[in-house]
Amino acid sequence: MNGAQIMIDQYISCGEDKWNNQNGIVLLLPHGYEGQGAEHSSARMERYLQLCARHNMYVADCTTPANFYHLLRRQMKTTFRKPLVVFTPKSLLRDPRVVSSIEEFENGSFQETFDDETVNKAEVKTLVFCTGKFYYDITAEREINGRNDVAVVRIEQLFPLPVEQLKAIITKYPNADDYVWAQEEPKNMGAYGYMLMNFDLVKWRLASLKAYAAPAAGSYTRAKRRHSDAIRMVFDKNLFR
């Protein structure tokens, strides 16, 4: 175990419980499956989520610049201190779809979830939950296929999980009968295990890579094929992991 992981396990995640000592450290961890190999893909989200309990820290994976800004602003403005772990996909820094207006920076606030405002909710049959960069991959495929029956909900804050907000979002889709947790990480990694333990509002299916020993493939071609397979599973409920 390296020094950084020891510090997280022994001090950052449990310092308040052990010594009643609050800290507001912010960890920005590069995380995103972009075909660059195992060590360049995963910040081991699953390990941080395993350490989450009793509101001991925040874990987030933002999809817009404004929401990232408001997350950091909240961290500084609150009257108490909690560690903040943020997973930050590198490719979103140069993605033209990842933009926010000046008004969103000036007048907004941190959003723990984002509902899908681009669909007619009465037409939606499949309701997809995801976090981070994978949202843009899913919506791009939805646009190509013209799948207006699929809505994509973004969970921007993984811990504490905004269960009541998610419950309210689900009620807005009266005709949805197919619920999906979608992630670009392998089945045994990412947020899937954490979501199984903490989100039981619906019975859902998984769209992800298969379980693997390594966080990501060492081959760019193989990585793109696996990523494409995970996206196809979002739109085809006959495919299972």
SERO-582063 format. One line per 8 residues: number of its first residue (from 1); for each residue y, x, z of C-alpha. Coordinates in steps of 0.1 Angstrom, whole numbers, m for minus. Last residue first. Layout:
N
NUM) Y:X:Z; ...
//
This chain:
241
241) m86:m229:m182; m86:m262:m201; m77:m274:m236; m81:m312:m241; m46:m317:m226; m30:m303:m257; 8:m298:m254; 10:m275:m224
233) m23:m258:m235; m6:m246:m266; 19:m227:m245; m9:m209:m227; m26:m200:m260; 6:m185:m273; 9:m163:m243; m26:m151:m248
225) m20:m143:m284; 13:m125:m276; m4:m103:m250; m32:m94:m273; m8:m82:m300; 13:m63:m275; m18:m46:m260; m20:m35:m224
217) m25:m71:m213; m8:m85:m182; m12:m87:m144; m46:m69:m146; m77:m85:m130; m74:m116:m152; m77:m153:m146; m70:m172:m179
209) m35:m175:m191; m16:m207:m181; m15:m245:m186; m29:m261:m154; m36:m298:m149; m19:m322:m125; m27:m348:m99; 7:m359:m86
201) 27:m356:m54; 5:m329:m41; 28:m299:m42; 24:m273:m14; m10:m258:m15; m16:m262:m52; 19:m249:m58; 12:m217:m39
193) m20:m211:m59; m1:m217:m92; 30:m196:m84; 21:m164:m103; m14:m150:m102; m50:m162:m103; m44:m184:m134; m27:m155:m153
185) 11:m156:m155; 30:m175:m182; 31:m206:m161; 28:m244:m167; 19:m270:m141; 12:m301:m160; 12:m339:m154; m2:m364:m178
177) 3:m401:m171; 41:m404:m177; 51:m440:m184; 74:m445:m154; 93:m412:m158; 122:m414:m134; 99:m417:m104; 88:m381:m110
169) 124:m368:m106; 127:m384:m72; 95:m368:m60; 107:m335:m73; 139:m338:m53; 120:m347:m22; 97:m317:m26; 124:m291:m30
161) 100:m261:m23; 115:m237:3; 106:m217:m15; 101:m221:m53; 138:m226:m60; 146:m230:m97; 119:m256:m104; 125:m266:m140
153) 112:m299:m153; 100:m302:m189; 96:m335:m206; 70:m342:m234; 69:m374:m254; 96:m362:m278; 72:m337:m292; 88:m326:m325
145) 64:m298:m330; 90:m271:m335; 112:m286:m308; 84:m287:m283; 75:m251:m291; 111:m240:m283; 110:m261:m251; 79:m243:m239
137) 91:m208:m246; 125:m216:m229; 109:m230:m198; 86:m199:m196; 116:m178:m186; 119:m192:m151; 99:m220:m135; 75:m248:m147
129) 67:m284:m143; 56:m305:m173; 57:m342:m176; 36:m356:m204; 39:m392:m215; 77:m394:m220; 90:m423:m241; 107:m441:m212
121) 124:m408:m202; 143:m405:m234; 146:m367:m236; 173:m340:m234; 182:m344:m197; 151:m328:m184; 154:m325:m147; 167:m292:m132
113) 156:m282:m97; 170:m262:m68; 205:m265:m83; 231:m241:m69; 266:m254:m71; 289:m262:m100; 327:m264:m103; 338:m230:m115
105) 306:m215:m129; 296:m247:m146; 332:m252:m159; 331:m217:m175; 301:m229:m195; 266:m215:m190; 244:m195:m215; 207:m188:m219
97) 201:m200:m254; 215:m168:m270; 187:m148:m253; 200:m113:m244; 198:m113:m206; 169:m138:m208; 147:m110:m221; 148:m92:m187
89) 133:m120:m166; 147:m120:m131; 126:m131:m101; 149:m135:m71; 138:m129:m35; 164:m139:m9; 161:m128:27; 176:m153:52
81) 210:m151:70; 230:m179:87; 265:m193:81; 258:m198:44; 285:m185:21; 269:m152:10; 235:m165:0; 252:m196:m15
73) 272:m173:m38; 240:m156:m49; 224:m189:m58; 257:m201:m74; 257:m171:m97; 220:m175:m107; 227:m212:m114; 256:m202:m136
65) 236:m177:m155; 208:m202:m163; 171:m202:m158; 167:m191:m122; 135:m180:m104; 139:m183:m67; 123:m174:m34; 143:m180:m2
57) 132:m166:32; 116:m175:66; 118:m212:62; 88:m217:84; 64:m201:59; 66:m178:28; 45:m146:28; 20:m159:3
49) 49:m167:m20; 59:m130:m20; 24:m120:m31; 21:m146:m58; 53:m135:m74; 37:m101:m82; 68:m86:m99; 49:m90:m131
41) 56:m79:m167; 66:m42:m169; 37:m29:m149; 12:m49:m169; 24:m41:m204; 55:m48:m225; 44:m80:m241; 73:m101:m228
33) 57:m117:m198; 86:m119:m173; 95:m104:m139; 122:m79:m130; 127:m82:m92; 162:m88:m77; 157:m85:m40; 186:m98:m18
25) 188:m88:19; 203:m114:42; 188:m104:75; 181:m124:107; 166:m108:138; 147:m130:162; 123:m101:168; 90:m111:154
17) 97:m145:138; 131:m133:124; 116:m100:111; 87:m118:94; 93:m116:57; 116:m86:57; 100:m65:84; 62:m60:82
9) 52:m75:49; 84:m66:29; 87:m31:45; 50:m24:39; 54:m36:3; 83:m12:m3; 64:17:13; 34:15:m10
1) 0:0:0
//
